[in-house]
């Protein structure tokens, strides 16, 4: 092959690689940062070796995904993770906007703990709009932010999984932009969950266990999910903007001897009498009375809905109602009560348990 042809052939083979390299460098910084936002922080930092234009991109990526990728962390692993993330936050460009911070950690068996509270505080100082903290169920005794309040004028969505939450963090009066709160598997040690701005609240498989009922005061709420929680059922205050509500009760701690056909030895039992605090007598139904669509699902042994029917409010806006067979007991008394208190109801669905013949 002549020398000129061989040279041309080599150039043709090298051309795609050169064009690819130029393509990476030519992409706008915003596009590259968007790509990095889908990666865990460790992998995002490693992209600095791909090309010259990628060298410092990780310092200004808009999403931080802090994860141990499912690995169980021993003491050495916890220390390495803390050192890496702390250096990352120290070197990050403080002027770059931070849209979201996601912390997702599996089991850590160690006297040392991941510095989740420090990272959470840093994210809020960087004006993160979305904050997500997901820990393993094995580490569900971790107290998020301890006794410090949550303060952020920018936070709009908060996700919490398998952490301990107290009164300080669940008072969102210093988070005026917060609209979505999602909690799963959390231990709620609080007298009140309070927010004037919250519009969507989801509480899944959580445990409420203070001496007094946890009060939920969210007057701007539009959508509520309270699914299979444990402990004492929380008390819902008025929610005049509520559109949809879904309540699914498991085996809660609400009970009374009268429910089993016996007698109650406690004259001040709030399960069979008034709440005694001036808020009314219903635990759930009064707060749900402005909804347009409701799902009220309960185990047959669940007490609190049947107790609330003694002071059943009028559901003046309710058009769609779903119940299960808890309302079919006692000569259909609960079902009849609902029908008498839902003047504009258009659709009623009753889910009956299937019984299979042996």
N, C-alpha and C positions, 0 to 999 in steps of 0.2 A: 504494500500500500504506500503511495507517495506520502511524503512528509506532510504536505498541506492537507490531504484528506484525513490523515490520522489526527492532526491537530483539530480539524473541524469536528471530527467524531467525538473527541474528548470534550469539546466545548458543548456539543449537543447533550451528552450524558450529564454534564455538570450543571446545565442550565436549570432543570427543575429544582435541584437543591438550592441553587442561588436564588431563584424566584421565591421559593418557600421561605428562605431566611429573610429576604427583603419584605415578604408579605407580613411576617410576624412583626418586624420593626415598624411597618407602615400602618398598622392598626392603631386607631385612636386610643389614647390612654384610658378613656372611659369604658371602651369596649373590653380592653384587657382587664381592667379592674372588675368589670362585671363577670368575666370568666373566672377570675380568682375567687369571687364571692361564693362559688359553689364548692370550693375545696376546704378541707380542714386546714387550720392555720399552719401545721407542720408541712403539709404538701405545698401550700401556697408560698411559703418562704423558699422552698427548694426550687421554685420556678425562676429564681433570680439568675440561674446559670443558663437558661434557655437562649437568651439573646441580650444584647446590650440594652434594648428598650425595656426589658423586664427586670433589670437589676434592682430598682428601688420601688417597683410597683406594689409589693406587699406592704410597704409602709403606709400606703393610703387606700388599701382595699376597704370597701364600704361595709363588708360583713365579716365578722370574726366568728369562726366555728371552732370552738375549743373542745376537743374530744380526745379520748384515749383509744378510740376505735375498737371498743368492746373488750379491751384487755383488762384483766384484774391487776390493780396497781399495788405492789408491795411498797415498803418504805422508800426504797431507792427510786422506784418508779414515780412516786408522789413527789419526791424532791426534784427529780429531773423535770417533771411536768411544771412544777412551780417555777423553777429557774428559767425554763424556756419561755413560758407565757409572760412572766414578769419582764424579761428582757425584750420580748416582742412589744409589750405595751410601752416600755420605756423608750424604744426606738421608733415607735410609730409616729407618723406625722400628726401632731395635735390639731393642725388646721384642716385636715381632711375630714369630711363628714362621715360619721358612723351611723349607718341606717339600722343595723341589727347586730346583736351579740347573742350567740347560741352556745351554751355550755352543756355538754352532754357527756357524763362520766359514768362508767360502770363501777363495779365493786372496788373499794379501796380498803384493804386490811392493813392498817398502819397507825402508829401513834401520831404520825404527821397526817395532816389533812390537806387536800387541794385548797388553795386559797381562793375559793369561789367568791367569798364576800368581798375580797379586795378587787377581783376582776369585775364583779357586778358594779361596785362603786365607780370603778374607772369607766365602765361603759356608760353609766348615767352622766358622769362628768363630760363625756364626749358627745352627749346629746343623742344617745341611741333612742330610736323610736320603738324598736321591738327588742324585748329582753326575754330570753328563754333559759331556764335552769332545769335540766332533767338529770336527776341522780338515780342510781340503782335503788331498788327496793331494799337491798341489803344495807344501805346507808341512809335509811329514812329517819334516823335520829338527828340528822344534820339540821341545825337551826339557821335559817337564812337571815342574814343581817342582824341576828341576835336581837338586841333591844333598840336598834337604830331605825328610824323611820325611812320610808322610801320617798325620796324627793327628786322630782324631775318635771319640768314644765313641757318636756318634749315626748315623753313616753306615751305611746298609744296602745300597745299590746303587751301583755305580760303572761308568760307561760311558766308554770311551776309544777314540778313533779317530784314526789317523794322527799319533801322537805318539811321541817317544822316551822309553822307560821304563828307569830304572836300578834298582840294588839297593835304594836308599833308599825309593822309592815303592812297590816291589813287596813290601816287608816290611810286612805288615798287622797286626803284633803290637799296634800302637796303635789299631787299629780293631776292637774286640771285638764290634761289632754287625754287621759286614759279612757279608752272606749271598750277594750276587750280584756277580760280576765279569764284564764283557763287554768284549772287546778285538777291534778289527778294524784291520788295516793298520798295526799298531804295530811299532816297532823295539825289540826286547827285549834290552837290554844288562845282563843280570843273571845272577848265579850261582844265584839261587833266587827262586821265587814262594812266599810263605809266609803262611798264614792258618789259625788254629785254628777260626774260625767259619764260613768260606766253605762254602756248600752248593751253589751253582751256578756253574760256570766255563765260559765260552765264549771260545775263542781262534780267530779267523777271519783267514786270510790275513796272518798276522804273520811277522816275520823274527826268528829267534833267531841271534845271532852272537857270543857270547863264545867264548873259547878252550876253556872247559870247558862241558859240557852244563848247561843250565839245569835245575835240580831243582825239581819242583813238589811242595810239601809242604802238602797240604790234607786232613788226616785226617777232617774232618767232611763232605767233599763227597758230595753225593747224585747230581748230574748233571754230566757232563763232555762238552764238545764241543771237539775239536781238529781243525780243518778247514783243509786245504790251506795249511799253514804252510811256511816256507822256512828254510834253514839247517840246523843240527843238531837233530834231534828231541829234545825235552826228556825228561828222565827222570822218570817218575811214581813217587812214593813210595806207601806203603801207604794205601789209601782204604777202610777197613772198612765204611763206611756207603754206599758207592757202589751206586746202583740202575741207572742207565743211563749208557752210555758210547758216544760216536760218534767214531771216529777215521777221518779221510780224509787219506791221505798223498799229496802231490804229489811232485815231483822234489826230494827233500831232499838235503843234503850228505853223508848217511851212505852210504859206499861202501867197497868193499874189492876188491883185485885178485882174490881167490879167488872172489868172486861171479861174475866174468866168465870163470871157468875158468882163470885165471892163478894167480899167487902173490902173497902180501903180503910186501913187503920190510921192513915194520916189525914187529919182534918184539913190540912193546907195543901193537899196534893194538887199540883198545877195540871196534872194530866186529866183530872176529872172536874176541875174548877177553873176559875178565872186565872189569867196570867198574873194578876195582881200588880201590874206596873203601869196601869193607865193606857196601855197600847191596844186594848181590846182583848177578846178571848180566843180568837183563832190563832193557830200557829202558822198554818200555810194558806188556808183558803182566803182569808181576808186580803192578804197581799197579792193574791192571784186574781182578784175579783174584776179587774179591768181588762183582762186578757181577751183576745178574740179567738184564740185557739189554745186548747189545753189537752195534755195527756196526763192522766192521774193513774199510775200503775202501782199496785202495792201487793205484798204478800198477804195471804189471808190472816196472818197473825199480826200484821201491822196495825197499830192502835191509833195513830195520830190523826189520820183522815176521818175515821169514824168519830173520834172525839170532837174534831172541828165541826162536824155536822150539827152539833148542839147549838152552834152560833153561826150557821151557814149564811153567808152574805148573798146578795143578789148579783149575779153575773150579767150585768146589763148589756155588755158588748159581745158576749160569747156566742159564736156561731158554729164552732166545731169542737166536739168533746169526745175524747177517747177514754174509756174506763176498762178495767178488767173485772174479773168475777168477784173482787172484794165487795163490790157494790150490790151483789146479788143475794147477800146473806140477810137474815132477819126479815123475811117476808118482803124483800126488795125495798126496805125502808130507805137505804142510802140512795138508790136509784130514783125513787119517787121524790126524795128531797131535792136532788139535782134538777129534775124536770120542773119542779115548782119554782126554782130559783134561776132559771135560764130562759127568760121571756122571748129572746130572739134566736134561740138555738135552731140551726138548720140541719146539722148532721151529727148523729150520735152513733158511735161505734163501741161495741162491747166485746172485748177479747175473752173468750172462754177457754179454759185449760182443756186440752185433749186428754181423754181417758182411753187408753188402749186395752182392749179385751185380752185376757190371758189365754 
